[in-house]
Amino acid sequence: MRIYVVGFFFFLFGSSVPEGSAPKCVRFSYGGATYRGEIARKTHPLSNLSIQESLPLSKLKPDYKPEISGYLPRQVVRRNPDILFSLPLLYSRYPDLDLNEPASRQFFLNYLENGSYSSMITLSRERYFQLQIDNDIFNYTDRYYTNGISLRLISPILSQNPLSKLLIPYWGEGINYYSISLVQDMYTPSTTKIDGILDDDRPYAAYLYIGSGKITNDILRKIRLYSEIQVGIIGPASFGEFVQRSFHKAVPTNNEPLGWEYQIQNDLLLNYYARIEKGIVSIRGLDMLIHGSGTVGTVFTNISGGIYLRTGWFNSYFMNLFFSKRSLNKIRHARNVQFYFFTDISGKAVGYDATLHGGLFNRTSPYTIPGNNISRITLIGSAGIVFSYGGVQLKGEQYLLSPEFVNGWWHKWLSIGLSFSF
């Protein structure tokens, strides 16, 4: 009788051990094998969709030998297949998960039998629209990189874009922003007032592309990762000639540009661009970051790196995309008004530049610059000012670029950007 009483109390109190004091490994015996991971199952977000009992050895790979391993290793214990049919519920239960990221998919789709899981990456619900215009007319020149127009939309719905799965994954904690952009840039010789081909000068060139991008912010590690796939065309089909001629005709004091018929000819634009930024110093009123970037493709192949500094009144660089609407600032206890100055200095190693060399596939361009006349190392610096109020941001930035080819000149242009958060 005493044995039954002692056994009853042992069972009663042993089954009421607080969760925090539970052992890390629960062992179940199946023919000599040891199974672990039951505690992890119960704390998993999809535990209500999974079987709480251990899996039988019939689920194991044929080459598994329990007498050697001593427990069911993570590599051979599979999740209950019923969970896979419940994945449509994820967006209703966890609407901010980004399942484009391998880290997030691993959290839900891989094995339950491990007590630690990779951090999931969430999807930002913020939306942005950005307009940026570059032109050297503000510096009283009309040469080299003479005009650029960029439109960008950032929205969580763009995570469904099939190209998003080809962007660089991130394996830490972070928040993702997905974008689509439309960009047109154009280049001219040192003068547009002389007809014909100007030897030892820059050729006319223009390109137009659509970009699918992703930005990952890791506020804890102070890292921002950006990648983009660019698809478009370089050559007359990019409408660079049409845009510049139309602009010059609209301004009475401008002469119509001469020589566009000798521009770089039509060719495919397919680039993959990546950039990473890392915060080094972040104190009140001062930020310093280092950054590196690279492009591989049919129009540009290069790598670059540099340093970025800013001073003034601003929110954390990695909190979001520099600014948010007022309602979110209130929740985050962030500034509604931001005003700061910045400078960015970097160097670039140039492998290929189709605006100078001509297209990668189409070699019929009437004039290009030989590869041995290209400046393989260039320097670029910029300085600017930013003002933000709630969900509106205005940015002005002055650029200075070293010569890109032999006998070329230093060049400068002004960039003006207007962005909205909604």
C-alpha positions in Angstrom: 0.0 0.0 0.0 2.8 2.4 0.9 4.4 1.7 -2.5 1.2 2.7 -4.3 0.8 6.0 -2.3 4.5 7.0 -2.8 4.1 6.2 -6.5 0.9 8.3 -6.7 2.6 11.4 -5.2 5.7 10.9 -7.3 3.5 10.9 -10.4 1.4 13.9 -9.3 4.3 16.2 -8.4 6.6 14.9 -11.2 4.0 15.8 -13.8 3.6 19.4 -12.5 7.2 20.6 -13.0 7.1 24.2 -14.2 7.8 24.7 -17.9 11.0 26.7 -17.2 12.5 23.9 -15.2 11.7 21.2 -17.8 14.6 19.3 -19.1 16.1 20.2 -22.4 15.8 16.7 -23.7 12.9 14.3 -23.3 13.8 10.8 -24.0 11.4 8.2 -25.5 12.5 4.7 -26.3 11.7 3.1 -29.6 13.6 -0.1 -29.9 16.6 1.3 -28.2 16.6 4.7 -29.9 16.4 8.0 -27.9 14.1 10.7 -29.1 14.5 14.4 -28.2 12.7 17.6 -29.0 9.2 17.3 -27.4 9.8 20.5 -25.4 10.7 22.3 -28.6 7.5 21.0 -30.3 5.3 22.5 -27.6 6.9 26.0 -27.9 6.8 26.0 -31.7 4.4 28.5 -33.3 2.8 25.7 -35.2 2.5 23.3 -32.3 -1.2 23.3 -32.6 -0.9 22.0 -36.1 1.6 19.2 -35.3 1.5 15.9 -33.6 2.7 16.1 -30.0 3.8 12.4 -29.9 7.1 11.3 -31.1 7.4 10.0 -34.6 7.8 6.2 -35.1 11.0 4.8 -36.6 9.1 4.1 -39.8 9.6 7.8 -40.6 13.4 7.4 -40.6 15.8 7.0 -43.5 16.6 3.4 -44.2 20.3 3.8 -43.3 19.6 5.0 -39.8 21.1 2.9 -37.1 19.8 3.8 -33.6 22.3 1.6 -31.8 25.1 3.9 -33.2 23.5 7.3 -33.0 21.8 6.9 -29.6 19.0 9.3 -30.5 17.0 10.4 -33.5 19.2 13.0 -35.2 17.7 16.2 -36.6 18.6 15.2 -40.2 16.3 12.2 -40.2 13.3 13.3 -38.1 10.6 14.7 -40.3 7.8 17.2 -39.6 4.3 15.9 -39.7 3.2 16.3 -43.4 -0.2 17.7 -42.3 1.6 21.0 -41.4 2.4 21.5 -45.0 -1.2 21.6 -45.9 -1.8 24.2 -43.2 0.7 26.8 -44.6 -2.1 29.0 -46.1 -3.1 29.8 -42.5 0.3 31.4 -42.0 -0.6 34.7 -43.6 -3.8 35.0 -41.4 -2.0 34.0 -38.2 1.4 35.6 -38.9 0.8 38.3 -41.6 4.2 39.9 -41.3 6.3 36.8 -42.0 8.5 36.9 -45.1 8.5 33.4 -46.5 10.8 34.5 -49.3 13.6 34.3 -46.7 15.2 30.9 -46.2 15.5 31.6 -42.5 11.8 32.1 -42.2 11.0 29.0 -44.3 13.4 27.0 -42.2 11.6 28.0 -39.0 8.3 26.7 -40.2 9.1 24.0 -42.8 12.1 22.2 -41.3 12.5 20.0 -38.4 10.8 20.5 -35.0 13.2 18.3 -33.1 15.7 21.0 -32.4 15.4 23.3 -29.4 16.8 26.4 -31.1 15.5 28.0 -34.3 16.8 30.6 -36.7 15.3 34.0 -36.3 12.5 34.8 -38.6 12.5 37.8 -40.9 9.4 40.0 -41.0 7.9 42.0 -43.8 7.4 45.7 -43.3 3.9 47.0 -43.9 5.2 50.5 -44.7 4.8 51.9 -48.2 7.0 54.5 -49.9 7.0 56.3 -53.2 10.3 58.0 -54.3 11.1 60.3 -57.2 14.7 61.3 -57.9 16.0 63.5 -60.7 19.7 64.0 -61.5 20.9 66.7 -63.9 24.1 68.7 -64.4 22.2 71.8 -65.7 22.4 73.0 -62.1 26.2 73.1 -62.4 26.0 74.9 -65.8 27.2 71.9 -67.8 25.7 69.5 -70.3 28.0 66.6 -70.6 28.9 63.0 -69.5 26.2 61.8 -67.1 23.8 64.5 -67.9 20.3 63.3 -66.8 18.7 60.6 -64.7 15.2 59.9 -63.7 14.2 57.3 -61.1 10.8 56.2 -59.8 10.5 53.7 -57.0 7.6 52.1 -55.2 8.1 50.2 -52.0 5.3 48.0 -50.8 4.8 44.6 -49.1 2.7 43.3 -52.0 5.9 43.3 -54.1 7.2 40.4 -52.0 4.9 38.2 -54.2 7.0 39.2 -57.3 8.7 36.0 -58.6 12.0 37.8 -58.9 12.0 38.4 -55.2 13.1 34.8 -54.6 16.3 35.5 -56.5 17.4 38.4 -54.3 20.1 37.9 -51.6 18.8 36.2 -48.5 19.6 37.4 -45.0 20.2 35.0 -42.1 19.9 37.2 -39.1 17.0 39.2 -37.5 15.7 41.8 -39.9 12.8 43.6 -41.6 12.4 43.4 -45.3 11.2 46.1 -47.7 10.4 45.2 -51.4 10.6 47.6 -54.2 10.1 48.0 -58.0 11.8 50.9 -59.8 11.9 52.5 -63.2 15.2 54.2 -64.1 16.4 56.0 -67.2 19.9 57.5 -67.4 21.6 59.2 -70.3 25.2 60.3 -71.2 26.6 62.7 -73.8 30.0 63.9 -75.0 31.7 67.0 -73.5 29.6 69.1 -75.9 26.3 68.5 -77.7 26.7 71.5 -80.0 29.0 69.8 -82.5 27.7 67.3 -85.0 29.5 64.1 -85.9 31.6 61.7 -83.8 34.0 63.4 -81.3 37.1 61.2 -81.0 38.6 60.7 -77.6 35.3 61.8 -76.0 32.4 60.0 -74.4 29.8 58.4 -76.8 26.1 59.2 -76.6 24.4 56.5 -74.5 21.2 55.9 -72.6 19.5 53.0 -70.9 16.1 52.2 -69.4 15.4 49.4 -66.9 12.9 48.0 -64.4 14.4 46.9 -61.1 13.1 44.5 -58.6 14.8 45.0 -55.2 14.8 44.1 -51.6 16.1 46.0 -48.5 16.8 44.2 -45.3 17.3 46.3 -42.1 19.0 44.7 -39.1 18.7 47.2 -36.3 20.5 45.1 -33.8 23.6 44.4 -35.9 23.4 47.8 -37.6 23.3 46.2 -41.1 21.4 47.1 -44.2 21.5 44.8 -47.2 20.1 45.8 -50.5 19.9 43.7 -53.7 18.2 44.4 -57.0 17.7 42.6 -60.4 17.7 45.1 -63.3 16.1 44.2 -66.7 15.9 46.6 -69.6 17.7 47.9 -72.7 20.6 50.2 -73.6 20.4 52.1 -76.9 17.9 54.1 -78.9 15.0 52.0 -77.6 15.5 53.5 -74.2 14.2 56.9 -75.5 17.2 58.9 -74.1 17.5 60.9 -77.4 13.7 61.7 -77.3 13.8 62.9 -73.7 16.9 65.1 -74.1 15.7 66.6 -77.4 12.2 67.3 -75.9 13.8 69.0 -72.9 16.0 71.2 -75.0 13.1 72.2 -77.2 11.1 73.2 -74.2 13.8 75.6 -73.0 14.2 78.5 -75.4 17.8 79.2 -74.5 19.0 75.6 -75.2 20.3 74.4 -78.5 19.1 71.0 -79.9 21.7 68.3 -79.1 23.6 67.0 -82.1 25.1 63.6 -82.5 22.5 61.2 -81.0 22.5 59.2 -84.2 26.0 57.9 -83.2 24.9 56.6 -79.8 25.5 53.1 -78.3 23.2 50.7 -80.2 20.4 48.6 -78.7 21.5 45.7 -76.5 20.2 43.8 -73.5 20.5 45.3 -70.0 20.6 42.6 -67.3 22.3 43.5 -64.1 22.5 42.2 -60.6 23.3 44.9 -58.0 24.1 44.4 -54.3 25.0 46.8 -51.5 25.7 46.3 -47.8 26.0 49.0 -45.2 27.4 48.6 -41.6 27.1 51.1 -38.8 30.4 51.9 -37.1 29.6 54.9 -34.9 26.2 56.0 -33.8 26.1 58.7 -31.1 23.8 61.7 -30.5 23.9 63.8 -33.6 26.6 61.8 -35.5 26.5 58.6 -37.6 29.3 56.9 -39.5 28.9 53.9 -41.7 31.0 51.9 -44.1 29.5 50.4 -47.3 30.4 48.1 -50.2 28.6 47.4 -53.4 29.0 45.6 -56.7 27.2 45.1 -60.0 27.5 42.2 -62.4 25.8 42.2 -65.7 25.7 43.2 -69.4 25.9 46.9 -68.9 27.9 47.4 -65.7 30.5 45.2 -63.9 32.2 46.9 -61.0 32.8 46.9 -57.2 33.0 49.9 -54.9 33.4 50.8 -51.2 33.4 53.9 -49.1 32.3 55.7 -46.0 29.2 57.7 -45.1 28.9 60.4 -42.4 25.9 62.5 -41.3 25.3 65.0 -38.6 22.2 66.7 -37.4 18.8 65.6 -35.9 17.7 62.2 -37.1 16.3 58.9 -36.1 18.2 55.6 -36.2 19.7 54.9 -39.6 18.5 51.2 -39.5 15.1 51.8 -37.9 13.3 52.1 -41.3 14.0 53.7 -44.6 15.1 57.0 -43.0 11.6 58.3 -42.2 8.0 57.2 -41.5 4.5 58.7 -41.3 3.6 60.5 -38.1 1.4 57.7 -36.7 4.3 55.3 -36.8 6.7 57.8 -35.4 4.4 58.2 -32.4 4.3 54.5 -31.7 8.1 54.2 -32.1 8.8 57.4 -30.0 10.7 58.6 -33.1 11.3 62.2 -34.4 8.7 63.7 -36.7 11.2 66.3 -37.9 14.6 65.3 -39.1 17.2 67.7 -40.5 20.8 66.7 -41.2 23.8 67.1 -43.5 25.7 64.1 -44.9 28.7 63.2 -47.1 29.6 60.1 -48.9 33.1 59.2 -50.3 33.8 56.0 -52.2 36.1 54.4 -54.8 35.1 52.2 -57.6 37.0 49.5 -59.6 35.5 49.3 -63.1 35.5 46.0 -65.0 32.9 46.8 -67.8 30.9 49.9 -68.7 28.6 49.5 -71.7 28.0 53.3 -71.8 31.7 53.5 -72.8 32.6 50.1 -74.3 29.3 49.5 -76.2 26.8 46.6 -75.6 28.1 43.2 -74.6 26.3 41.4 -77.5 25.7 44.1 -80.1 29.0 45.3 -81.5 27.6 47.6 -84.2 27.9 50.9 -82.3 29.5 53.5 -84.5 31.8 54.8 -81.8 33.1 53.4 -78.5 36.0 54.0 -76.2 38.7 51.2 -76.2 39.2 49.3 -73.0 42.8 50.5 -72.6 41.5 54.1 -72.4 39.1 53.4 -69.6 39.9 54.6 -66.0 39.7 51.4 -64.1 39.7 53.2 -60.7 37.4 56.2 -60.2 36.5 58.3 -57.2 33.1 59.7 -56.4 32.1 62.0 -53.6 28.9 63.6 -52.6 27.4 65.9 -50.0 23.9 66.9 -49.3 21.1 67.9 -47.0 17.9 66.1 -45.9 14.7 67.4 -44.4 11.9 65.2 -43.3 8.6 65.9 -41.7 6.5 62.8 -40.9 6.0 60.9 -44.1 7.5 63.4 -46.4 11.2 63.8 -47.2 13.2 66.2 -49.4 16.8 65.5 -50.3 19.4 67.4 -52.2 22.8 65.9 -53.1 25.8 67.3 -55.0 28.1 64.7 -56.7 31.6 65.0 -58.0 33.1 62.2 -60.2 36.7 61.7 -61.3 37.5 61.2 -65.0 36.1 57.9 -66.4 38.4 57.7 -69.4 41.7 59.1 -70.7 41.5 62.9 -71.4 38.2 63.0 -69.6 37.3 65.7 -67.1 36.0 65.7 -63.6 32.2 65.9 -63.6 29.6 67.1 -61.2 25.8 67.0 -61.1 23.0 67.7 -58.7 20.4 65.1 -57.5 17.0 66.1 -56.0 14.8 63.5 -54.4 11.2 63.7 -53.0 9.8 60.7 -51.1 6.5 59.9 -49.4 5.6 57.3 -46.8 1.9 56.2 -46.8 
